[in-house]
Amino acid sequence: MSSPPLPRSSEHPPTPAPGMSLGPPRETQPRSKCWPIRPTLRNELDTFSVHFYIFFGPNISIPPDRAAVFAINLMPVLDSGGVLNMELKLNMYPSQISTEKCHYLLNLGVGRMACSAKSAAGFFLSVNVSANVTKLRIPYPQTGTWYLSLRSLCATEHGFEACLNVTAEVYMRAYLTPCINDCGTYGQCKLLRTNNYLYAACECKAGWNGWGCTDNSEAYSYSFQLLSTLLLCLSNLMFVPPVAIAIRSNYLLEASVYIFTMFFSTFYHACDQPGIVVFCIMEYDVLQFCDFLGSLMSVWVTVIAMARLQSIIKQVLYLLGAMSLSMALQLDRHGLWNLLGPSLFALGIMAVAWTVRTIRRRRCYPPTWKRWVFFLFPGTMIATSAVALYAFVETEENYFYIHSIWHMLIAGSVGFLLPPRAKPDSKVTPLKRKRGCGYQLCVNEHEELGLVDPAIISINSICKS
């Protein structure tokens, strides 16, 4: 997925509380008298993962005559690429049940501290008896000092006014996370970099969208997810005919590679699916590596087998190919040259081998036109179509059915391109074993048991070979 555009916190502000206008954080006018600020402690856990602890908290007592003010500092680069989370919860006590008209307001602003209720501006959170829990998430917050002020307001005919003789206790939590709710079930949180700016963003799957992959307006249904998983997994059964052909033609090494590819490709795609239809027998990274390695090795061993090289040379090339492909996959697993490079190199080896054999025999190799028309030409066309689909047609939207077709085409091409069993040369006859000159001593059973005098040995106990 392409990296999302770098947003700003002011471009996507959170939803304001009912009855309150919400604007971007801005500086406030200084006042002659300000509220005291309570200290907070910063605890960095990981990249864009910071907890802000309030001294003598997290339960905060709000006095009726003034606000409780706190300050948190968001540092440049370290904090601007994450999500600022605020949680506010009203602790319910029997004495507060009757105060239904009391609202407890949290005001967040960056810049100068607000010194009165009228001058406060920024983001607001409100809790009361009927709705005692609220949360606020600010993606990519502005860096600087954020002032958090908690105060109690009562609903009157003229609006909200300061409550008298009402002291409440509120639970407040402030922390920084890379993504919203870790992108949920249908997304993955990733660290991205754009123009030397590091930030975190959600990569959503299965049609889900939104900051935290919570927008299901275009989400795939369960039946669609199940269908895509079955297509990607069951399409690998097309490797069963090539395995049978390889075993019948005595290509046991090639058959083992095809079985390896079929097994790991099936379970990799079962683990790679987003959402609910997921089944993993190993770690995702291990399954992905084995699937990619098996796919490339299937192409490699098939083309090398078509070259009809000597057995020792073929085995050496198989081993070198496995080691080289493993190294290439560790460097870049999604590179197109990981597929084209080994294929072109193997085709070069095959072309050289066929050219040498053609010159020696003074006729085209393979010699029969049926091999060209019914096997090589269809297999080449199928393999070329598979590579074209993989390189130029496959996208995230059509991945599940285009990649399934890629599985079937690659497996089908192997069945056509794998050469038949090599016929023994009638001109070469096995060397006859030279008849040896000598004698073979046959031990008589009676002599072995000691029933006959060793000095008297029958002539029948000596056999001439």
Residue, then its C-alpha position, 0 to 999 in steps of 0.5 A: m500500500s502506498s504511504p498515506p499523505l502526511p496529515r496534520s492534527s488541525e486538519h482532522p480534529p476530533t468531534p466536539a462535545p454536544g453543545m460546544s464549538l470546537g476549534p483548533p488549539r490556539e494561544t489564549q490571552p494572558r490573565s492577571k491571575c492563573w491557576p496553579i499547574r500540577p506536575t506530570l511525569r513522562n515515561e517513554l516506552d517505545t517509538f511513539s509510545v509515551h505515558f504521562y503520569i500525574f503526581f498523586g493521580p490518576n484520580i483527581s479531585i476537582p474543587p468547585d471554585r477553580a480548575a485543576v490544571f496539568a501540563i504535558n510536553l510533546m517533543p518534536v519528532l519523537d511525539s508528533g508522528g503518533v496519536l495523543n489519547m485522552e481518557l476521562k471517567l467520572n468516579m460515581y459515588p452515592s453523593q454524586i447521583s443527585t448532581e445530574k446537572c453537573h458536567y465535568l469538562l476537560n479542556l486541552g490546548v497548546g500554547r499559553m495556559a488559560c487563566s479563566a474559563k472564558s478564555a479557554a479554547g481547544f479540544f473539549l471532553s465532557v462527562n456527567v452522571s449519565a455519560n461518565v466515560t469519554k475518550l479523545r484521540i488526536p492524530y499527529p498532535q502539534t508539538g509543544t506544551w499542552y495544558l489540561s484543565l479540569r473544572s466542574l460546570c452546572a447547566t442553568e438557564h443562561g448556559f453553563e456556570a461554575c458549580l458551587n459546593v460540589t467537589a468531584e473525583v475524576y479519573m484522567r489518563a493521557y498517553l501517546t500511541p503509534c496508532i489508534n487501537d493498534c489498527g484493530t483486527y483489520g489493520q496493521c500499524k506501520l512506521l513510515r518515513t516521508n521527507n525525513y519525517l517519521y510517523a505511524a499509520c494504519e495499513c487497512k485490509a479487507g476493504w476497511n478504512g479510517w484512522g484506526c481501520t474502523d470504517n466498514s463502509e467498503a469492508y469485505s463480507y465474511s463470505f467474500q473473505l472465505l471465498s478469497t482464502l479458499l481460492l488462494c489455498l486450493s489453487n495450489l492443488m494444481f501442483v499435484p499433476p506436476v508432482a505425479i509427472a515428476i515422480r513417474s519420470n524419475y525426477l525425484l528432486e524436482a518432485s520434492v521441490y514442488i511438494f514443498t512449494m505446494f505445502f508452504s504456499t497453501f498455509y502462507h496464504a491461509c495466514d496472510q488473509p486479513g480479518i477473521v478467516v486466518f489460519c497460521i501454523m507457523e510465524y508469518d515471516v517464516l511462511q512467507f519466506c518458505d513460500f517465496l523460496g519454493s516458488l522461485m526454486s520450482v522455476w529454477v529446477t524446472v528450467i535446469a531439468m530441461a537443459r538435460l545436464q549431467s547428474i552431478i552438474k545438475q545437483v550442483l546447480y540446484l544447490l547453488g540456486a537454493m543458496s543464492l535465492s535464499m540470499a536474494l529473498q533476505l535482501d528483497r522479497h518483493g522485488l521483480w528481479n527475484l523472479l526474472g533474474p533466476s529465470l533468465f539465468a536458467l534459460g541461458i544455461m538451457a540455451v547453451a546446453w541445447t545449442v551444444r547438443t544441436i551442434r554435436r548431433r547436427r540436428c535441432y534439439p529437441p529433435t521431434w516436432k511433437r515435443w515443440v508443438f504439444f509441450l514446449f510451445p504451450g508451456t512457454m505461453i502459459a509461463t509467459s502469461a503467468v509472469a505478465l499477470y504477476a508483474f503488470v496486472e496484479t494489484e491489491e484489489n484483484y490480488f485474490y483471484i489474479h494470484s490464484i490464476w498465477h498459481m494455476l498457470i505456473a503449476g500447469s506450465v511445469g507439467f508441460l515443460l518438464p522433460p520426459r524420462a531420458k532413454p538409455d543410449s542403445k549404442v552404449t553397451p555395458l562392459k562385460r565382466k571379465r571371468g576371473c581365474g582361480y579357485q573357490l574353497c567349498v567347506n564341507e558341512h561335516e568338516e566344519l563340524g569336526l566329524v571328519d579327520p582334517a588330514i583326509i579331505s575329499i576332493n569334492s570339497i574343492c570346487k573350481s570356479 
